[in-house]
Amino acid sequence: MLKSFICNNAFAISTTLSHFSFPYPFSHKFLTTTTTSHSFTVSYLINNFNFSSELALKASKQVHFNTPNKADSVINFFTTHGFTDTDIQKIVKREPWLLSCDTHKRVLPKFQFLLSKGASPSDIVGIAVGNPRFMKTSLKNRVIPLYNLVNQFICSDQKTLASIISCPSLLCSDFVDSNIKLLVENGVCNSSIFRILRSRPSIIFCSPRELAESVEELKKLGLNPSMSFFGDALLAKRGISESKWNEKIDTFKKWGWSEETILEAIRRQPKCMLSSNDKINRVMEFWVNELGWDSSYLVKGPGIFGYGLEKRVIPRAMIVRYLLSKGLRSESASLLSPFYLSEKLFLERYVLCFEEEEKSYLLKLYYGMMKVENEKGQKNPES
């Protein structure tokens, strides 16, 4: 546990103060007390929390005390609630005011609220360390309303807590309520807001102006806010910079897609824009150069760029190519549908449905390709 600071006079008051005369009798006493308080605080922060002198001086403007009693009680509070020394240091460095607060009035009720919703003590530690600011905000006017707002769309305390644990700022961000309201007013459906809050809630921490601009840009691309994929589109648009977005557009163009074709793919599955340029190139390279299939097929199923190449795309493609070569699959059948099935359904429809000899070969081919590609991936992790 953090050692309590014992010395009450770590920094001596400069004797030069006595050389000055003050117009009022209480002035010298006031300055001496204030200087002592700040000096003690600075020393306490340096010795107990490894603050630099500069950071300690800055923090002493937010909090100052003459004795270690209050600060020690705060440390003890966090320790008894499962926080480690490292956790407490991280919290105090970000929110030094905590050392002088009444934790049982200011902090404990927030912990108790989260516990009532099903959070574990370790969950609370993670939330507090992730964003200590939530302990400063009002429980009644901020924390509870924000929790209820998020839960309104997620409709589950367990999942709401999971989102908060992954992104504690949901309980204290200045923009969460206004940005969710903005999305609702623009016709974004509840399922899209749910997807945002569950997968990447941080995108709604931007200013309402920035979020409104992103929504308008997506509308101009022909994306309807009421469609369920609009949430994915917003995730993609807010998740990457404009330069990265344009780089991916250029990558698709390199493989023969026109701007209209790219927009069609984005409308079908906006998450394709979250794939890296390298992933896009590798999928296209395999699809076009190794399989000999037209890249335009992928416009109708751009979700394939989000699948694992080694564990899903390549093994399944090799099965489909074999079936086509043997006349066991119609050439007019969709090339994309096999990639969207669950593992169980894929095996049932494309492998296990054949006679024993054919089935045995297909299983060997399927798992053999998966093994080979996994080994390649281990040797070349960046690929």
PECORUR-V491562 format. One line per field, one symbol per residue. ss: DSSP state (2 for helix, 1 for strand, 0 for the rest). psi: psi as a letter, one per 30 degrees, with the letter a starting at -180 (. if undefined). burial: 1 if it has 16 or more other ideal C-beta (glycine too) atoms within 10 Angstrom, else 0. A space follows every 10 residues. Layout:
ss: ???
psi: ???
burial: ???
This chain:
ss: 0000000000 0000222220 0000002222 2222222222 2222222220 0022222220 0000000022 2222222222 0000222222 2222022222 0022220222 2222220000 2222222222 0222200022 2222222222 2222002222 2222220222 2000022222 2222200002 2222222220 2222200222 2222222222 0000000002 2222222220 0222222222 2222000022 2222222202 2222002222 2222222222 0000222222 2222220022 2222222222 2222200000 0000002222 0022222222 0000022222 2222222222 2222222220 000
psi: lkkkkekfie kkkkffeffk kkfkefeeee eeeeeeeeee eeeeeeefgh kleeeeeeef fekklflfee eeeeeeeeef ggkleeeeee eeeeiffffg ljefeeeeee eeeeeffgkl eeeeeeeeee iffffflkee fdeeeeeeee feffhkeeee eeeeefifff ffkffeeeee eeeefggkle eeeeeefeei fffgglleee eeeeeeeeef fgkkffkffe eeeeeeeffl leeeeeeeee eeefggklee eeeeeeeeif ffffkleeee eeeeeeeeee fglkffefef hffffflkee feeeeeeeee eeeefggfkk fflkfeefff lleeeeeeff efflleeeee eeeeeefeee eeeeeeeeei ff.
burial: 0100100001 0000000000 0000000000 0000011111 1111111110 1000111011 0011100101 1101101100 1010001111 1100110110 1010001001 1011000010 0011111111 1101101010 0110011011 1011000001 1011111111 1110110011 0110010110 0111111101 1011110000 1101100100 0010101011 1111111111 0000000110 1100101000 1110111011 1111100011 0111001100 1010100110 1111100011 0111111111 1110000010 0000110110 0000011001 1001000000 0100110011 0010000000 000
